[in-house]
Amino acid sequence: MIDLRSDTVTKPSEKMRKAMYEAEVGDDVYGEDPTVNKLEEIAAQTLGKEDALFVTSGTQGNQIAGLVHCKPGQEVIMEAQAHLFVSEAAALSAFAGVQIKTLAGDHGAMKPSDVEAAIRGDDIHEPETGLICIENTHNKAGGAVIPPENMELIYQISKRHDIPVHLDGARLFNASVASQIPVKEFAKYTDSVQFCLSKGLGAPVGSIIAGSSDFIFKARKWRKRLGGGLRQAGVLAAPGIIALEENVKHLEKDHEYAKQLAEGLQNIEGIVIKNKVETNIILIDITKSNKTTEDFLNQLKEHGILAGTFGPNIIRFVTNNGITKKDIDKVILAFQKVLSPSLI
Ligand code: TLP
């Protein structure tokens, strides 16, 4: 199967499995796992933050950040299609007791003036604004890179109002590789960052959250409260180190293949590519094909291809390190067969 449902489907390489087997471990709740400590140090340094923490998933990292930054009854500003709003089962409201204020974005980017206008004043009827969240790359916007200039303007506003900024950087390294801007340049306009090791970077498990020492001190406690304090977690952190040290470069290939796929599909009748393909995500509107999303996905599956749904009539492809150039050619051919069987 050519699995393009997500970059979460990547499997650990042999080198990762070997590193897991050989990992030096200790009890990480006591702070004694040398492999976890090493991963956290590398991550903090790469992001230019004081400290970092290994967490089980992107969702857990985002939730911990919200719990550290916010008090119940506050409001959190984010883009209307942010993963934190649409795909985390309302966890911020359920756990941190906050409400979400969404702003329509342009390719995933919130307008700084809209952010400033959304910040609440002292009116006793209103909640306080407790946090601003940015997502980069932006998943629902098709892996769009939010430019650091946009983040900088929002950060300046946040500081004027004394509100922290959290970055859901599940795919921050994709943003960095596509723009050739170091991750530090994005991270510097934030108070906390979450990025995933288990997506395009290819590790089997885990995310990192990073920020000031004080933020991570509090985050460590929240992680424990949520049951995320792991013991000999070095076996999970070891592939994370390889992900950071060796797999960032491979994202270039993922992006190249995504662009090739988009080029190959763009003139096929019955589909429309919805996004400017900047990174590893392609969104395809199949409305004109007169097929239901379910039928479309089933027919692709018959050709050995897995894709995901991403809203009504939209299917998503995500290139990842299990995909080759040959696979891309097969996908293009399969589309032609599904849409114009008589031509093949
Ligand atoms: N995204 C997954 C699905 O949940 C949609 C995917 O396949 O893209 N932030 C962003 C921007 C994400 O895309 C995701 C996962 C997360 C957070 C959550 O990460 P995990 O799955 O590790 O909890």
Boltz pocket constraint, residues with backbone or C-beta under 6 A from the ligand:
constraints:
  - pocket:
      binder: B
      contacts: [[A, 5], [A, 6], [A, 7], [A, 8], [A, 56], [A, 57], [A, 58], [A, 59], [A, 60], [A, 62], [A, 83], [A, 84], [A, 87], [A, 135], [A, 137], [A, 139], [A, 168], [A, 170], [A, 171], [A, 196], [A, 198], [A, 206], [A, 207]]
      max_distance: 6.0
